[in-house]
Amino acid sequence: MSKGVRSYRELRVFASAVELRRGAFEASKTWSKAERYALTDQVRRSSRSVGANIAEAWSKRRYPRHFVAKLTDAHGEAEETGVWLDTARECGYLTGDQHADLMALVRATAGGLATMIRQSDRWAGSPDGSVREVDVPYDLDPMSDLDPDG
């Protein structure tokens, strides 16, 4: 089953990116003040960048290479967020459960982006500006090959 999508805000991967952004922000509120310009800033910036790059990709979806390039940037930011969350766990700022919950969002977001990169033609715009988002599970292996041609 598929549904018509007229805005990036309607994409499941964008919803996942928003949850990741909110979760990272909420978790980082309690971190040490000494981390304000280091870890806290990094995790907030990278998590916020995921959704921004999805929005930018959406605006470029009529140009396949630009679309995929911005999705790839979003994927990279999601993975970077995961690294900062790992660091926060190592520093004792996140519990195991908090880390696991946030990393599940990282995997869901990265997996959704990987699927969009591999199958970018499914999100190609129609003349009326809508696209079809097929309701299939996202690839949850963000480490897999992201080459859309192969």
C-alpha positions as CSV (number, residue, x, y, z in Angstrom):
1,M,0.0,0.0,0.0
2,S,1.2,3.5,-0.8
3,K,0.1,7.0,0.0
4,G,0.4,10.3,-1.7
5,V,3.0,12.6,-0.1
6,R,3.0,16.3,-0.8
7,S,5.5,17.4,1.8
8,Y,8.7,16.1,3.4
9,R,6.8,16.5,6.7
10,E,4.6,13.6,5.7
11,L,7.6,11.2,5.2
12,R,8.0,8.5,7.8
13,V,11.7,9.1,7.8
14,F,11.2,12.7,8.6
15,A,9.0,11.8,11.6
16,S,11.7,9.5,12.8
17,A,14.3,12.3,12.4
18,V,12.1,14.6,14.5
19,E,11.8,12.0,17.2
20,L,15.6,11.6,17.2
21,R,16.1,15.4,17.3
22,R,13.7,15.8,20.3
23,G,15.1,12.8,22.1
24,A,18.7,14.0,21.7
25,F,17.7,17.5,22.9
26,E,15.8,16.2,25.9
27,A,18.6,13.9,27.0
28,S,21.3,16.5,26.6
29,K,19.5,19.0,28.9
30,T,20.9,17.2,31.9
31,W,24.5,16.8,30.7
32,S,27.4,18.5,32.4
33,K,27.8,22.3,31.8
34,A,31.4,21.5,30.9
35,E,30.0,19.8,27.8
36,R,27.9,22.8,26.6
37,Y,30.3,23.7,23.8
38,A,31.5,20.2,23.1
39,L,29.3,17.0,23.3
40,T,26.0,18.8,24.0
41,D,26.5,21.1,21.0
42,Q,27.6,18.3,18.7
43,V,24.7,15.9,19.4
44,R,22.2,18.7,19.1
45,R,23.6,20.1,15.8
46,S,24.0,16.7,14.1
47,S,20.5,15.5,15.2
48,R,19.0,18.8,14.0
49,S,20.8,18.5,10.7
50,V,19.2,15.2,9.8
51,G,15.7,16.7,9.3
52,A,17.1,19.8,7.7
53,N,18.9,17.7,5.1
54,I,15.7,15.7,4.4
55,A,13.8,19.0,3.8
56,E,16.6,20.1,1.5
57,A,16.6,16.8,-0.4
58,W,12.8,17.0,-0.8
59,S,13.2,20.4,-2.5
60,K,15.7,18.9,-4.9
61,R,13.8,15.6,-5.7
62,R,13.4,16.6,-9.4
63,Y,17.2,16.3,-9.7
64,P,18.1,12.8,-8.8
65,R,21.8,13.3,-8.1
66,H,21.1,16.3,-5.9
67,F,18.3,14.5,-4.1
68,V,20.5,11.5,-3.4
69,A,23.4,13.7,-2.3
70,K,21.3,15.5,0.3
71,L,19.8,12.2,1.5
72,T,23.4,11.0,1.9
73,D,24.2,14.1,4.0
74,A,21.2,13.3,6.2
75,H,22.3,9.7,6.6
76,G,25.8,10.9,7.6
77,E,24.4,13.3,10.2
78,A,22.2,10.5,11.6
79,E,25.3,8.2,11.9
80,E,27.3,11.1,13.5
81,T,24.5,11.5,16.0
82,G,24.9,7.9,16.9
83,V,28.6,8.4,17.6
84,W,27.9,11.4,19.9
85,L,25.2,9.3,21.7
86,D,27.8,6.5,22.2
87,T,30.2,9.1,23.6
88,A,27.5,10.3,26.0
89,R,26.9,6.8,27.2
90,E,30.6,6.2,27.7
91,C,30.8,9.5,29.8
92,G,27.9,8.3,31.9
93,Y,25.4,10.9,30.7
94,L,23.0,8.3,29.3
95,T,21.7,5.2,31.0
96,G,21.8,2.0,29.0
97,D,18.0,2.2,28.4
98,Q,18.2,5.9,27.2
99,H,21.1,5.0,24.9
100,A,19.2,2.0,23.5
101,D,16.1,4.0,22.9
102,L,17.9,6.8,21.1
103,M,20.0,4.4,19.1
104,A,16.8,2.7,17.9
105,L,15.8,6.1,16.5
106,V,19.2,6.5,14.9
107,R,18.9,3.0,13.2
108,A,15.3,3.7,12.1
109,T,16.2,7.1,10.6
110,A,19.4,5.8,9.0
111,G,17.6,2.8,7.7
112,G,14.8,4.9,6.2
113,L,17.4,7.1,4.5
114,A,19.3,4.1,3.1
115,T,16.0,2.8,1.6
116,M,15.3,6.2,0.1
117,I,18.8,6.4,-1.4
118,R,18.7,2.9,-2.9
119,Q,15.2,3.4,-4.3
120,S,15.3,7.2,-4.9
121,D,13.2,6.8,-8.1
122,R,10.2,5.9,-5.9
123,W,10.3,9.5,-4.5
124,A,10.5,11.2,-7.9
125,G,8.0,14.0,-8.1
126,S,4.9,13.8,-10.3
127,P,3.6,16.8,-12.3
128,D,1.2,17.7,-9.5
129,G,4.1,17.7,-6.9
130,S,3.0,14.6,-5.1
131,V,5.0,11.4,-4.7
132,R,4.2,7.9,-3.6
133,E,5.7,6.5,-0.4
134,V,5.5,2.8,-0.5
135,D,4.6,1.4,2.9
136,V,7.5,-1.1,3.1
137,P,9.9,-1.6,6.0
138,Y,13.0,0.5,5.9
139,D,16.4,-1.2,5.6
140,L,17.6,-1.2,9.1
141,D,21.2,-2.1,8.2
142,P,22.7,1.4,8.0
143,M,26.2,0.0,7.4
144,S,25.1,-1.7,4.2
145,D,26.2,-0.4,0.7
146,L,24.3,2.8,-0.2
147,D,25.3,2.9,-3.9
148,P,21.9,3.6,-5.5
149,D,23.2,2.1,-8.8
150,G,24.3,-1.2,-7.5
